Amino acid sequence: GIIGLDLYLNNQGAAAITVSINGQPPITVAAGAVYAISSTKFWLIQVVAAVNYDLQLSGIRYSTLKAKGLV
Protein backbone atom coordinates (compact mmCIF):
# COMPACT_ATOMS: atom_id res chain seq x y z
CA GLY A 1 0.00 0.00 0.00
CA ILE A 2 0.84 3.66 -0.14
CA ILE A 3 2.12 5.41 2.95
CA GLY A 4 2.37 9.16 2.94
CA LEU A 5 3.10 11.80 5.52
CA ASP A 6 1.46 14.84 3.91
CA LEU A 7 -1.59 14.97 1.66
CA TYR A 8 -2.48 17.74 -0.82
CA LEU A 9 -5.73 17.41 -2.76
CA ASN A 10 -6.26 20.16 -5.34
CA ASN A 11 -9.66 19.79 -6.99
CA GLN A 12 -9.28 21.43 -10.39
CA GLY A 13 -12.50 19.93 -11.71
CA ALA A 14 -15.90 21.53 -12.29
CA ALA A 15 -17.63 19.55 -9.52
CA ALA A 16 -16.97 18.58 -5.92
CA ILE A 17 -15.12 15.36 -5.10
CA THR A 18 -15.63 13.34 -1.93
CA VAL A 19 -12.85 11.11 -0.63
CA SER A 20 -12.34 8.91 2.37
CA ILE A 21 -8.85 8.62 3.83
CA ASN A 22 -8.00 5.44 5.75
CA GLY A 23 -11.69 4.60 6.12
CA GLN A 24 -12.44 7.79 8.07
CA PRO A 25 -15.59 9.87 7.47
CA PRO A 26 -15.65 11.31 3.95
CA ILE A 27 -14.27 14.76 3.14
CA THR A 28 -15.81 16.81 0.33
CA VAL A 29 -13.54 19.19 -1.57
CA ALA A 30 -15.42 21.77 -3.63
CA ALA A 31 -14.52 22.52 -7.24
CA GLY A 32 -11.47 24.78 -7.31
CA ALA A 33 -10.69 24.16 -3.63
CA VAL A 34 -7.71 22.62 -1.86
CA TYR A 35 -7.53 20.20 1.08
CA ALA A 36 -4.21 19.56 2.80
CA ILE A 37 -3.09 17.76 5.94
CA SER A 38 0.39 17.34 7.32
CA SER A 39 2.22 14.87 9.53
CA THR A 40 -0.26 12.07 9.05
CA LYS A 41 0.02 8.58 7.61
CA PHE A 42 -2.38 7.49 4.92
CA TRP A 43 -2.53 4.21 3.05
CA LEU A 44 -6.02 4.17 1.56
CA ILE A 45 -7.65 6.95 -0.42
CA GLN A 46 -11.10 6.02 -1.70
CA VAL A 47 -13.10 8.24 -4.05
CA VAL A 48 -16.61 8.12 -2.58
CA ALA A 49 -18.40 10.48 -4.97
CA ALA A 50 -17.30 12.30 -8.11
CA VAL A 51 -18.68 13.13 -11.52
CA ASN A 52 -15.44 12.67 -13.45
CA TYR A 53 -11.92 12.76 -12.05
CA ASP A 54 -8.23 12.11 -12.52
CA LEU A 55 -6.35 11.21 -9.35
CA GLN A 56 -2.60 11.72 -9.21
CA LEU A 57 -0.61 10.77 -6.14
CA SER A 58 2.88 12.01 -5.51
CA GLY A 59 5.13 12.76 -2.59
CA ILE A 60 5.46 16.36 -1.46
CA ARG A 61 6.35 17.91 1.86
CA TYR A 62 3.81 20.16 3.54
CA SER A 63 6.53 22.74 4.24
CA THR A 64 7.17 22.93 0.48
CA LEU A 65 3.47 23.60 -0.16
CA LYS A 66 3.48 26.39 2.43
CA ALA A 67 6.63 27.94 0.99
CA LYS A 68 5.00 28.06 -2.45
CA GLY A 69 1.79 29.55 -1.04
CA LEU A 70 -0.33 26.55 -2.05
CA VAL A 71 -1.91 26.06 1.40
N, C-alpha and C positions, 0 to 999 in steps of 0.2 A: 504494500500500500504506500500511499504518499504521506510523508510527514513533513509538515511545514511549521515555521515559527511565526511568520507574519502572513496575513492574508489581505489582499487588495482586490476588491471587486468593483470594476468600473463598468457600469451598465451604459453602453453607448447605443443601445437599441431604442426603438420607438415605443416600447411597452415595458412595464415592470417585469422583473424576474424574481422569483421566490426560490430560495435555496435553504437547505438544511445542512448544517455543519456538524459532523460527528453524531447525528441522530438527535440533536437538540431542536427546540422549537424553531420553526421556519422564520427566516428573515426576508422581508420584501425590500428590494432595492428599486426605487422608481427609475423611470427612463431618464437618462442623463445624470444620474446620481452616483455617488461613490460610497462604498462601505469598506472600512478597514479595521483590522484588529491587530494588535501586536503582542508578542511574547505568549503565544498560545500554540498548542500542538493540534493539528488537524490531520485526519487521515481519510475522511469520507466527506465529500461534497456531493450532495444530491440535489439536482434541479427538481423542485416540487411543482412549479408552475411557470410556464413561459409560452409565449406565442411562437417565437422563432429565435434561436440563439446560437452563438458560437462561444465555446468556453475554452479559454486558453489558460493553462496553469504554468507559472514560472516562479522561480525563487527571486525574491527581492526583500531587502531589509527595510523595516519600517522607518528607520532613521534616514534612509535614502529617499523615501517617499516624502518625508517631512522637509528635507533639504530642498527638494525640487518643487515644494508647494503643492503637492498632489493630495495631501490630506490636511 
